[in-house]
Amino acid sequence: MHIVSYSRGEELPISVGVLEGNYVVDIAQSALSQSDHVFGTETVALIEVLRMGDAGMEALRRIVATEPKVIHELSAVQLKAPLPRPNTIRDFMLVEEHVKNSFGNVPEEWYKIPVHWKGNPDTVFGPNDEVPWPHYTDKLDYELEIAAVINKPLFEATLEQALDAIVGYTIFNDWSARDIQFREMSVGIGPAFGKDFATSMGPSLVTADSIVITEAAMEARINGEVWTKGGLGSMVFSFAQVLALLSYDQPLNPGDVFGSGTIGRGCGLELDRWIQSGDILEIEVEGIGILKNLVGQKKQLPSNLIQLTGE
């Protein structure tokens, strides 16, 4: 099942739907037309469905399988990030080739600790969005990743419980300001400026029972040219392992998002190729779809503020 968040106009609310070919099933309106009051409102956000756990997923499947359904042509709606504002974002670095290519060697501790950083839930972009170029960077980069999303709370979870909590997967692009990222990390903290300005997700959340995520082909294209091809088959830790470990000393909650980290040769840093303003970036993952974004123009900072530059 391909779950989406969409709007029928810029000023209209975002609601959850399910893709069926070239149509989006309007979940909230279909439920009302079927006198199924599981949601009871004219719109419903995906985060609300996730907080219902298995009952939320069962409701989606029941509504999609029942007539009458309210549908919209895909061309008539605007797809958003599946979770326009996730509960939290954590992004791991789980693929060895990316670490080798980026840093020249792999620290011994990388094999022992699933290192990660926390993203900004307020700077999430979706399909076809223009992603702004921060004022302080001269080296904006993309990262070809997949994210797991959970729909059950986890605390002191077993591997089995962690795996069961993964409701689905989406494409995840951790945009990075490389020059600033390495400068701030040289101080022994971060990344923050280097990462927190943008994360793209979408176009859909594909349920875990519909995809074998470690076998899905992945590709990144810049202006139609393939820069990256690969997959997640070589992760040093699985999603279930890192979720179970995290949960042992902190609660995890529905709507939390967990990035895989970049696949090998999955970013400009590894290729020594750099995107430019005006570029069209398309990230495609077999079984999920294509996440397309326009790279925006570099922003200008007012002269009376601290001047942070990429130099």
VEXDREN-2710 file (C-alpha; in Angstrom, 1 decimal):
% VEXDREN-2710
k/r/px/py/pz
1/MET/0.0/0.0/0.0
2/HIS/1.3/3.4/-1.0
3/ILE/0.2/6.0/1.5
4/VAL/0.5/9.7/0.6
5/SER/-0.2/13.1/2.1
6/TYR/-1.7/15.6/-0.3
7/SER/-3.6/18.8/-0.7
8/ARG/-6.1/19.8/-3.4
9/GLY/-4.9/23.4/-3.3
10/GLU/-2.3/25.6/-1.6
11/GLU/-4.8/27.0/0.9
12/LEU/-6.6/23.7/1.6
13/PRO/-5.6/21.3/4.4
14/ILE/-3.3/18.4/4.0
15/SER/-4.9/15.0/4.3
16/VAL/-3.9/11.3/4.0
17/GLY/-4.7/9.2/0.9
18/VAL/-3.8/5.9/-0.7
19/LEU/-2.5/5.7/-4.3
20/GLU/-4.4/3.5/-6.7
21/GLY/-2.9/3.8/-10.1
22/ASN/-3.5/7.4/-11.3
23/TYR/-5.9/8.2/-8.5
24/VAL/-5.7/9.1/-4.8
25/VAL/-8.3/7.6/-2.5
26/ASP/-9.5/10.3/-0.1
27/ILE/-9.4/8.4/3.1
28/ALA/-11.3/10.8/5.4
29/GLN/-14.1/11.6/2.9
30/SER/-14.4/7.9/1.8
31/ALA/-14.8/6.9/5.5
32/LEU/-17.6/9.5/5.9
33/SER/-19.3/8.4/2.7
34/GLN/-19.2/4.8/4.0
35/SER/-20.5/5.8/7.4
36/ASP/-17.3/4.6/8.8
37/HIS/-16.6/7.0/11.7
38/VAL/-13.1/5.7/12.5
39/PHE/-11.8/9.2/11.9
40/GLY/-15.0/11.3/11.9
41/THR/-13.5/14.4/10.2
42/GLU/-13.3/15.7/6.7
43/THR/-9.5/15.5/6.7
44/VAL/-7.0/13.4/8.7
45/ALA/-3.2/13.6/8.9
46/LEU/-1.0/10.6/8.5
47/ILE/0.6/11.2/11.9
48/GLU/-2.9/10.6/13.4
49/VAL/-3.2/7.3/11.6
50/LEU/0.2/6.2/12.7
51/ARG/-0.7/7.0/16.3
52/MET/-3.5/4.5/16.0
53/GLY/-1.0/1.7/15.4
54/ASP/-2.3/-1.4/13.6
55/ALA/-5.9/-0.2/13.9
56/GLY/-5.0/2.8/11.8
57/MET/-3.5/0.6/9.0
58/GLU/-6.4/-1.8/9.1
59/ALA/-8.8/1.2/8.8
60/LEU/-6.9/2.4/5.7
61/ARG/-7.1/-1.0/4.0
62/ARG/-10.8/-1.4/4.9
63/ILE/-11.7/2.0/3.5
64/VAL/-9.8/1.4/0.3
65/ALA/-11.4/-2.0/-0.2
66/THR/-15.0/-0.7/0.4
67/GLU/-17.4/1.2/-1.9
68/PRO/-18.3/4.0/-2.3
69/LYS/-14.9/5.6/-2.4
70/VAL/-14.0/9.3/-2.9
71/ILE/-11.1/9.6/-5.4
72/HIS/-9.1/12.4/-6.9
73/GLU/-7.0/12.3/-10.1
74/LEU/-3.4/12.3/-9.2
75/SER/-2.8/15.1/-11.6
76/ALA/-5.3/17.3/-9.7
77/VAL/-3.7/17.1/-6.3
78/GLN/-0.4/18.3/-4.8
79/LEU/1.6/15.5/-3.1
80/LYS/3.4/16.5/0.1
81/ALA/6.0/14.8/2.2
82/PRO/4.2/11.7/3.7
83/LEU/4.9/13.2/7.1
84/PRO/5.0/17.0/6.6
85/ARG/6.1/17.3/10.2
86/PRO/7.5/14.1/11.6
87/ASN/7.5/13.4/15.3
88/THR/11.3/13.2/15.2
89/ILE/14.0/12.6/12.6
90/ARG/17.1/10.6/13.3
91/ASP/19.6/9.9/10.4
92/PHE/22.1/7.1/10.7
93/MET/25.2/6.2/8.7
94/LEU/24.8/2.5/8.1
95/VAL/26.6/1.8/4.8
96/GLU/30.3/1.2/4.9
97/GLU/31.2/2.3/1.3
98/HIS/29.8/5.8/2.0
99/VAL/32.0/6.1/5.1
100/LYS/35.1/5.0/3.2
101/ASN/34.4/7.2/0.2
102/SER/33.7/10.3/2.4
103/PHE/36.4/10.1/5.0
104/GLY/39.1/7.9/3.4
105/ASN/39.0/5.4/6.3
106/VAL/36.5/3.9/8.6
107/PRO/36.9/4.6/12.3
108/GLU/36.9/1.4/14.4
109/GLU/34.1/2.8/16.5
110/TRP/31.8/3.0/13.5
111/TYR/31.5/-0.8/13.5
112/LYS/30.4/-0.7/17.2
113/ILE/28.1/2.3/17.4
114/PRO/25.2/3.1/15.1
115/VAL/26.1/6.8/14.8
116/HIS/23.4/9.3/13.9
117/TRP/22.4/12.9/14.1
118/LYS/19.0/14.4/14.8
119/GLY/17.2/16.3/12.0
120/ASN/14.8/19.2/12.0
121/PRO/11.1/18.2/11.7
122/ASP/10.2/21.8/10.7
123/THR/12.3/21.9/7.5
124/VAL/10.8/18.9/5.6
125/PHE/10.1/19.2/1.9
126/GLY/8.1/16.9/-0.3
127/PRO/7.7/16.0/-4.0
128/ASN/8.2/18.8/-6.5
129/ASP/9.1/21.3/-3.9
130/GLU/11.8/23.9/-4.5
131/VAL/14.5/23.4/-1.8
132/PRO/16.2/26.7/-0.8
133/TRP/19.9/27.1/-1.0
134/PRO/21.3/28.3/2.4
135/HIS/23.1/31.6/2.3
136/TYR/26.2/30.2/3.9
137/THR/27.2/27.3/1.6
138/ASP/28.9/27.0/-1.7
139/LYS/28.7/23.2/-1.7
140/LEU/25.1/22.0/-1.5
141/ASP/24.8/18.2/-1.7
142/TYR/22.1/15.6/-1.9
143/GLU/22.1/12.2/-0.1
144/LEU/20.4/9.1/-1.5
145/GLU/18.8/7.3/1.4
146/ILE/15.7/5.4/2.6
147/ALA/13.9/6.1/5.9
148/ALA/11.9/3.7/8.1
149/VAL/8.8/5.1/9.9
150/ILE/7.2/3.5/13.0
151/ASN/3.6/3.4/14.1
152/LYS/4.0/1.9/17.6
153/PRO/5.7/3.2/20.7
154/LEU/8.9/1.3/21.6
155/PHE/10.7/1.1/24.9
156/GLU/13.2/-1.6/25.8
157/ALA/12.1/-3.3/22.6
158/THR/13.2/-6.7/21.3
159/LEU/14.4/-7.1/17.7
160/GLU/11.0/-8.6/16.9
161/GLN/9.1/-5.7/18.4
162/ALA/11.3/-3.1/16.7
163/LEU/10.8/-4.8/13.3
164/ASP/7.0/-5.0/13.9
165/ALA/6.9/-1.3/14.7
166/ILE/8.2/-0.3/11.2
167/VAL/5.0/0.5/9.3
168/GLY/6.8/1.5/6.1
169/TYR/9.5/3.1/4.2
170/THR/10.0/6.3/2.2
171/ILE/12.7/8.0/0.1
172/PHE/14.9/10.3/2.3
173/ASN/17.2/13.0/1.0
174/ASP/19.4/14.5/3.7
175/TRP/20.4/17.8/2.1
176/SER/23.9/18.8/3.3
177/ALA/26.0/22.0/3.2
178/ARG/29.3/20.2/3.0
179/ASP/31.7/23.1/3.5
180/ILE/29.9/24.3/6.7
181/GLN/29.2/20.7/7.9
182/PHE/32.9/19.9/8.1
183/ARG/33.8/23.2/9.6
184/GLU/31.4/22.9/12.4
185/MET/32.2/19.2/13.0
186/SER/35.9/20.2/13.4
187/VAL/34.9/21.9/16.6
188/GLY/33.6/18.6/17.9
189/ILE/29.9/19.2/17.7
190/GLY/27.2/19.2/15.0
191/PRO/26.2/18.9/12.3
192/ALA/23.6/21.6/12.6
193/PHE/24.0/24.4/10.1
194/GLY/25.3/21.8/7.7
195/LYS/22.1/19.7/7.9
196/ASP/19.1/21.3/9.6
197/PHE/17.9/23.5/6.7
198/ALA/16.2/20.8/4.6
199/THR/15.2/17.1/4.4
200/SER/13.1/15.8/1.5
201/MET/10.8/12.8/1.8
202/GLY/8.3/11.1/-0.4
203/PRO/6.6/10.6/-2.7
204/SER/4.8/8.0/-0.6
205/LEU/5.1/5.8/2.5
206/VAL/5.1/2.2/1.3
207/THR/4.0/-0.3/3.9
208/ALA/6.6/-2.7/5.0
209/ASP/4.6/-5.7/3.8
210/SER/4.8/-4.4/0.2
211/ILE/8.6/-4.1/-0.2
212/VAL/11.9/-5.8/0.6
213/ILE/13.8/-2.6/1.3
214/THR/17.3/-4.1/1.2
215/GLU/16.7/-5.4/-2.3
216/ALA/15.2/-2.2/-3.8
217/ALA/17.2/-0.6/-6.6
218/MET/18.0/3.1/-5.9
219/GLU/19.1/5.8/-8.3
220/ALA/19.8/9.6/-8.2
221/ARG/19.5/11.7/-11.4
222/ILE/20.6/15.3/-11.9
223/ASN/18.9/17.0/-14.9
224/GLY/18.2/13.5/-16.2
225/GLU/21.8/12.3/-15.9
226/VAL/22.3/9.3/-13.6
227/TRP/24.9/10.1/-10.9
228/THR/24.2/7.3/-8.5
229/LYS/22.9/3.7/-8.6
230/GLY/22.9/1.2/-5.8
231/GLY/21.0/-0.2/-2.9
232/LEU/20.9/-0.8/0.9
233/GLY/22.1/-4.4/0.8
234/SER/25.3/-3.7/2.8
235/MET/24.0/-2.0/5.9
236/VAL/26.3/-2.8/8.9
237/PHE/23.2/-2.7/11.3
238/SER/19.6/-3.3/10.3
239/PHE/16.8/-0.9/11.0
240/ALA/15.4/-3.3/13.6
241/GLN/18.8/-3.4/15.4
242/VAL/19.2/0.3/15.7
243/LEU/15.6/0.8/16.8
244/ALA/15.8/-1.8/19.5
245/LEU/19.1/-0.4/20.7
246/LEU/17.8/3.2/20.8
247/SER/14.6/2.2/22.6
248/TYR/16.5/0.6/25.5
249/ASP/17.2/4.0/27.1
250/GLN/14.8/6.4/25.4
251/PRO/11.2/6.1/24.2
252/LEU/10.4/6.0/20.5
253/ASN/7.0/7.0/19.2
254/PRO/4.7/6.8/16.2
255/GLY/5.8/9.2/13.5
256/ASP/9.5/8.9/14.3
257/VAL/11.6/8.8/11.2
258/PHE/14.9/6.9/10.9
259/GLY/17.2/7.5/7.9
260/SER/19.5/4.7/6.7
261/GLY/22.4/7.0/5.8
262/THR/23.7/7.4/2.3
263/ILE/24.4/4.5/0.1
264/GLY/27.8/4.1/-1.5
265/ARG/28.5/6.8/-4.1
266/GLY/25.2/8.3/-3.1
267/CYS/26.1/11.9/-2.8
268/GLY/28.2/14.6/-4.6
269/LEU/30.9/14.5/-2.0
270/GLU/31.8/10.9/-2.9
271/LEU/31.7/11.7/-6.6
272/ASP/33.4/15.2/-6.4
273/ARG/30.4/16.5/-8.4
274/TRP/28.3/19.3/-7.2
275/ILE/24.7/20.3/-7.8
276/GLN/23.9/23.9/-8.9
277/SER/21.0/26.3/-8.5
278/GLY/18.3/25.4/-11.0
279/ASP/19.1/21.7/-11.1
280/ILE/16.4/19.1/-11.1
281/LEU/17.1/16.3/-8.7
282/GLU/15.2/13.0/-9.0
283/ILE/15.7/10.2/-6.6
284/GLU/14.0/7.0/-7.5
285/VAL/13.6/3.9/-5.4
286/GLU/12.1/0.7/-6.8
287/GLY/8.7/0.1/-5.2
288/ILE/8.4/3.6/-3.7
289/GLY/8.5/6.0/-6.6
290/ILE/10.4/9.2/-7.6
291/LEU/11.1/12.1/-5.3
292/LYS/11.7/15.2/-7.5
293/ASN/13.0/18.6/-6.3
294/LEU/14.2/21.8/-7.8
295/VAL/17.4/23.3/-6.3
296/GLY/16.7/26.9/-5.4
297/GLN/18.8/30.0/-5.7
298/LYS/21.2/30.9/-3.0
299/LYS/19.6/33.1/-0.3
300/GLN/21.1/36.4/0.8
301/LEU/21.7/37.3/4.4
302/PRO/20.9/40.8/5.7
303/SER/24.1/42.7/6.3
304/ASN/23.3/43.4/10.0
305/LEU/23.4/39.7/10.9
306/ILE/26.4/37.5/11.7
307/GLN/28.0/36.6/8.3
308/LEU/28.4/32.9/8.1
309/THR/30.1/31.8/4.9
310/GLY/31.4/28.6/3.4
311/GLU/35.0/29.8/3.4
END
